Amino acid sequence: MRPASCPPVFDRSNIMTENSMPYRRTAPLIFCFAICLLGWTSAPLAAQNVAIVNARIITGNGTVINPGTLSIRGGRIASVSPGAANTQGLQTLDAKGMTAIAGFIDGHRHINTGPNEKVQMQQLLDAGYTTILSGGGPAEGNLTLRDHIEKGVINGPRIIPSGSVRLNGTPEQARAEVRKMAELGIKFTGEIALTPRPGPSAKELETLKAILDEAKKAGVLVQVHAVSPPAMMAAVDAGVPLLVHTPHFGWLSFEDAKKVAAAGIKQLSTIGFGVPVFGVFADDNKPRFRDGKSWPESILDGEGRGQEAGYKAVNARTSWDAGVIYGYGTDTNYEPKAGLEHELKSLNLMFSMQDIIKLMGPNSAAYIQMSDQLGTLEPGKLADLILLDGNPLEGYWNLLNTKVVLKGGVIVVDKR
């Protein structure tokens, strides 16, 4: 399909010579067509004004509208209404009973620019991801990837870059890295890893506090990799705002989880790596955090080592029950749909589908500081949404059946 602004394709039979009238009439059309074609392939797509009708709308705020109409204007949700609504001036997309839900947010995925970025970013869209917070890595690579997508060089989800900060240097070096990050326009650090056992050293905590102090001045949010309760609580005491993992070294007490909640600290799941699930990868019964044995044998050996698959799932529920704002992250860089299935299967062990939808939607939007823009289907928010074949409230597997994806009001995937 050509852009509407392009002129009709010229008739080659009219081209005679450079000095002929047909040539002089047609040459500007050739030039305009070439410019339009270049714009079509390299410029960002314009938002569409569209009404999605006959949809089951899971708003993400606890409301389900079935059937309903969702109107989009200028890249944002204009209205969410039961039944039929006024669609005058809008293109119509008939959902035919499919489920509309907010686009997926991965709060912790490892991404970077590179030769395979076009395929990888399209795979993320195909799986339903519309926003990704980078899990770390070179800041320049994150920024390049973001720019490629924003400029329309490749198709992909919204990228929120992060930058690495070293904890093994001096506090002064860490402060300089935070300042450089801020100068580049980066608002999140990558994950800063604390020693899990027996816990972070005094030197680590000194540097972490310097990072937090400089980040507050620079408007940068600090993310910490704390995978044991001692490391997690040390991060809490230091004033860390974001925890990228659920602990897998030992049990998290309800009292400690309540402290996390009371401090307003947000946490991500990333439990798929450490939970024994089946049917996605060949070694699904051998979690990453393991002794080489299959579950449940790994529990006994894992207890002896202080590291075991079952901790993550139970600790996830402890955080949730304590009131922690608990969001969704995969901590992966492999095929997005497989990673989605793996994390969903893991979450399904401990959470209802209503919980999972809240976790993936508004809670994840809160983690990336975009609650006013993303996470729920409500008027005024960015029109990031997906249409699913099936009802996810009936089972996590229906979150894997993405048919249509809109990002900022633009249809970027259509597999109907």
Sequence and secondary structure as in RCSB ss.txt:
>XXXX:A:sequence
MRPASCPPVFDRSNIMTENSMPYRRTAPLIFCFAICLLGWTSAPLAAQNVAIVNARIITGNGTVINPGTLSIRGG
RIASVSPGAANTQGLQTLDAKGMTAIAGFIDGHRHINTGPNEKVQMQQLLDAGYTTILSGGGPAEGNLTLRDHIE
KGVINGPRIIPSGSVRLNGTPEQARAEVRKMAELGIKFTGEIALTPRPGPSAKELETLKAILDEAKKAGVLVQVH
AVSPPAMMAAVDAGVPLLVHTPHFGWLSFEDAKKVAAAGIKQLSTIGFGVPVFGVFADDNKPRFRDGKSWPESIL
DGEGRGQEAGYKAVNARTSWDAGVIYGYGTDTNYEPKAGLEHELKSLNLMFSMQDIIKLMGPNSAAYIQMSDQLG
TLEPGKLADLILLDGNPLEGYWNLLNTKVVLKGGVIVVDKR
>XXXX:A:secstr
   TTS     GGG   TTSHHHHHHHHHHHHHHHHHHHHHHS      EEEEEEEEE SSS EEEEEEEEEETT
EEEEEEES    TTSEEEE TT EEEE EEEEEE    STTHHHHHHHHHHHTEEEEEE SS HHHHHHHHHHHH
TTSS   EEE  B   SSS HHHHHHHHHHHHHTT  EEEEEE   SS   HHHHHHHHHHHHHHHHHT EEEEE
  SHHHHHHHHHHT SEE     SS   HHHHHHHHHTT EEE   GGGS   SSSTTTTS SSSSS  TTHHHH
HHHHHT  HHHHHHHHHHHHHTT EEE      S HHHHHHHHHHHHHTT  HHHHHHIIIIIHHHHTT TTTSS
S  TTSB  EEEESS GGG GGGGG EEEEEETTEEEEE  
